[in-house]
Amino acid sequence: MNNDWIKAAEVSEVESDGTFGVELGGQEICLYKLDDGIYATDGKCTHGDAYLAQGFIVEGSLIECPLHEGTFDIKTGAPTGAPCSVALKCHKVKVTDGVIYIHLDR
């Protein structure tokens, strides 16, 4: 299994308290810029076929799915609001010289 850091976006592309969707290595990824840093999860909701980059950050660090309004903790991936019950996969993030890199396990 290869472990790769892949360039995802420029920090400036992700709005504060906002989301940004990217496709990396054939995977949909959602980036989030919170007060304490950049986070990344899988880009699709585990409950329905919805892109989390079209959702909303609520209560500081929860992502609300745009389809059924369920929520997940951005930092842990844990489901926090019905109908979501399966956790999101979180990805490691590093920022170097204003560039966001995501660590993908293959």
C-alpha positions as YAML, in Angstrom:
chain: A
units: angstrom
residues:
- id: 1
  name: MET
  ca: [0.00, 0.00, 0.00]
- id: 2
  name: ASN
  ca: [1.46, 3.34, -1.09]
- id: 3
  name: ASN
  ca: [1.07, 6.42, 1.05]
- id: 4
  name: ASP
  ca: [1.02, 9.65, -0.91]
- id: 5
  name: TRP
  ca: [0.78, 13.36, -0.16]
- id: 6
  name: ILE
  ca: [-1.11, 14.99, -3.00]
- id: 7
  name: LYS
  ca: [-1.50, 18.69, -3.70]
- id: 8
  name: ALA
  ca: [-5.18, 19.52, -3.17]
- id: 9
  name: ALA
  ca: [-5.54, 23.30, -3.36]
- id: 10
  name: GLU
  ca: [-4.15, 26.65, -2.37]
- id: 11
  name: VAL
  ca: [-5.14, 27.77, 1.14]
- id: 12
  name: SER
  ca: [-6.55, 30.95, -0.43]
- id: 13
  name: GLU
  ca: [-9.08, 28.88, -2.41]
- id: 14
  name: VAL
  ca: [-10.86, 27.69, 0.75]
- id: 15
  name: GLU
  ca: [-12.99, 30.36, 2.41]
- id: 16
  name: SER
  ca: [-12.93, 30.71, 6.21]
- id: 17
  name: ASP
  ca: [-15.69, 28.57, 7.71]
- id: 18
  name: GLY
  ca: [-16.24, 27.26, 4.21]
- id: 19
  name: THR
  ca: [-15.92, 24.11, 2.15]
- id: 20
  name: PHE
  ca: [-14.02, 23.28, -1.03]
- id: 21
  name: GLY
  ca: [-14.45, 20.10, -3.06]
- id: 22
  name: VAL
  ca: [-11.62, 18.45, -4.99]
- id: 23
  name: GLU
  ca: [-11.04, 15.13, -6.72]
- id: 24
  name: LEU
  ca: [-7.75, 13.45, -5.81]
- id: 25
  name: GLY
  ca: [-6.64, 10.04, -6.97]
- id: 26
  name: GLY
  ca: [-10.18, 9.23, -8.11]
- id: 27
  name: GLN
  ca: [-11.65, 10.18, -4.71]
- id: 28
  name: GLU
  ca: [-14.00, 13.05, -3.90]
- id: 29
  name: ILE
  ca: [-12.52, 15.04, -1.00]
- id: 30
  name: CYS
  ca: [-13.99, 17.98, 0.91]
- id: 31
  name: LEU
  ca: [-11.67, 20.56, 2.45]
- id: 32
  name: TYR
  ca: [-12.72, 22.79, 5.33]
- id: 33
  name: LYS
  ca: [-11.06, 25.91, 6.75]
- id: 34
  name: LEU
  ca: [-11.89, 26.25, 10.44]
- id: 35
  name: ASP
  ca: [-10.45, 28.66, 13.00]
- id: 36
  name: ASP
  ca: [-7.79, 26.14, 14.05]
- id: 37
  name: GLY
  ca: [-6.73, 24.85, 10.63]
- id: 38
  name: ILE
  ca: [-7.55, 22.98, 7.46]
- id: 39
  name: TYR
  ca: [-9.35, 19.62, 7.58]
- id: 40
  name: ALA
  ca: [-10.31, 17.05, 4.95]
- id: 41
  name: THR
  ca: [-12.91, 14.28, 4.77]
- id: 42
  name: ASP
  ca: [-14.35, 12.12, 2.05]
- id: 43
  name: GLY
  ca: [-16.45, 14.35, -0.15]
- id: 44
  name: LYS
  ca: [-19.67, 12.36, -0.27]
- id: 45
  name: CYS
  ca: [-22.15, 11.91, 2.55]
- id: 46
  name: THR
  ca: [-22.28, 8.36, 3.89]
- id: 47
  name: HIS
  ca: [-26.09, 8.51, 4.07]
- id: 48
  name: GLY
  ca: [-27.00, 9.72, 0.59]
- id: 49
  name: ASP
  ca: [-25.48, 10.68, -2.74]
- id: 50
  name: ALA
  ca: [-24.68, 14.27, -1.80]
- id: 51
  name: TYR
  ca: [-21.50, 16.33, -2.04]
- id: 52
  name: LEU
  ca: [-20.50, 17.80, 1.30]
- id: 53
  name: ALA
  ca: [-18.77, 20.73, -0.43]
- id: 54
  name: GLN
  ca: [-22.32, 21.94, -1.18]
- id: 55
  name: GLY
  ca: [-23.19, 21.71, 2.53]
- id: 56
  name: PHE
  ca: [-22.82, 24.20, 5.34]
- id: 57
  name: ILE
  ca: [-20.54, 24.43, 8.35]
- id: 58
  name: VAL
  ca: [-22.69, 24.75, 11.45]
- id: 59
  name: GLU
  ca: [-21.96, 25.01, 15.19]
- id: 60
  name: GLY
  ca: [-18.29, 25.73, 14.51]
- id: 61
  name: SER
  ca: [-17.05, 22.32, 13.35]
- id: 62
  name: LEU
  ca: [-19.97, 20.33, 11.95]
- id: 63
  name: ILE
  ca: [-20.73, 19.85, 8.27]
- id: 64
  name: GLU
  ca: [-24.40, 19.70, 7.39]
- id: 65
  name: CYS
  ca: [-25.23, 17.52, 4.39]
- id: 66
  name: PRO
  ca: [-27.16, 19.48, 1.75]
- id: 67
  name: LEU
  ca: [-29.47, 16.54, 0.98]
- id: 68
  name: HIS
  ca: [-31.03, 15.45, 4.29]
- id: 69
  name: GLU
  ca: [-29.43, 17.96, 6.70]
- id: 70
  name: GLY
  ca: [-27.64, 15.30, 8.75]
- id: 71
  name: THR
  ca: [-24.35, 16.39, 10.31]
- id: 72
  name: PHE
  ca: [-20.82, 15.11, 10.86]
- id: 73
  name: ASP
  ca: [-17.95, 16.32, 13.04]
- id: 74
  name: ILE
  ca: [-15.40, 17.68, 10.56]
- id: 75
  name: LYS
  ca: [-12.44, 16.90, 12.85]
- id: 76
  name: THR
  ca: [-13.33, 13.26, 13.59]
- id: 77
  name: GLY
  ca: [-15.79, 12.26, 10.87]
- id: 78
  name: ALA
  ca: [-18.27, 11.08, 13.52]
- id: 79
  name: PRO
  ca: [-21.96, 11.34, 12.62]
- id: 80
  name: THR
  ca: [-23.62, 13.87, 14.92]
- id: 81
  name: GLY
  ca: [-27.10, 14.30, 13.49]
- id: 82
  name: ALA
  ca: [-29.74, 12.04, 11.94]
- id: 83
  name: PRO
  ca: [-30.13, 10.56, 9.46]
- id: 84
  name: CYS
  ca: [-26.32, 10.16, 9.26]
- id: 85
  name: SER
  ca: [-25.07, 7.12, 11.17]
- id: 86
  name: VAL
  ca: [-21.85, 6.01, 9.39]
- id: 87
  name: ALA
  ca: [-18.69, 8.06, 9.98]
- id: 88
  name: LEU
  ca: [-16.87, 9.95, 7.25]
- id: 89
  name: LYS
  ca: [-13.27, 9.05, 6.54]
- id: 90
  name: CYS
  ca: [-10.93, 11.85, 7.58]
- id: 91
  name: HIS
  ca: [-7.67, 12.51, 5.75]
- id: 92
  name: LYS
  ca: [-4.39, 13.89, 7.09]
- id: 93
  name: VAL
  ca: [-3.61, 17.43, 5.97]
- id: 94
  name: LYS
  ca: [-0.43, 19.46, 5.83]
- id: 95
  name: VAL
  ca: [0.05, 23.01, 4.65]
- id: 96
  name: THR
  ca: [3.35, 24.09, 3.14]
- id: 97
  name: ASP
  ca: [3.95, 27.55, 1.65]
- id: 98
  name: GLY
  ca: [0.22, 28.20, 1.28]
- id: 99
  name: VAL
  ca: [-0.48, 24.86, -0.42]
- id: 100
  name: ILE
  ca: [-2.77, 22.20, 1.07]
- id: 101
  name: TYR
  ca: [-1.60, 18.60, 0.75]
- id: 102
  name: ILE
  ca: [-3.76, 15.58, 1.56]
- id: 103
  name: HIS
  ca: [-2.41, 12.21, 2.63]
- id: 104
  name: LEU
  ca: [-4.21, 9.41, 0.78]
- id: 105
  name: ASP
  ca: [-3.86, 5.75, 1.72]
- id: 106
  name: ARG
  ca: [-4.01, 3.60, -1.40]
...
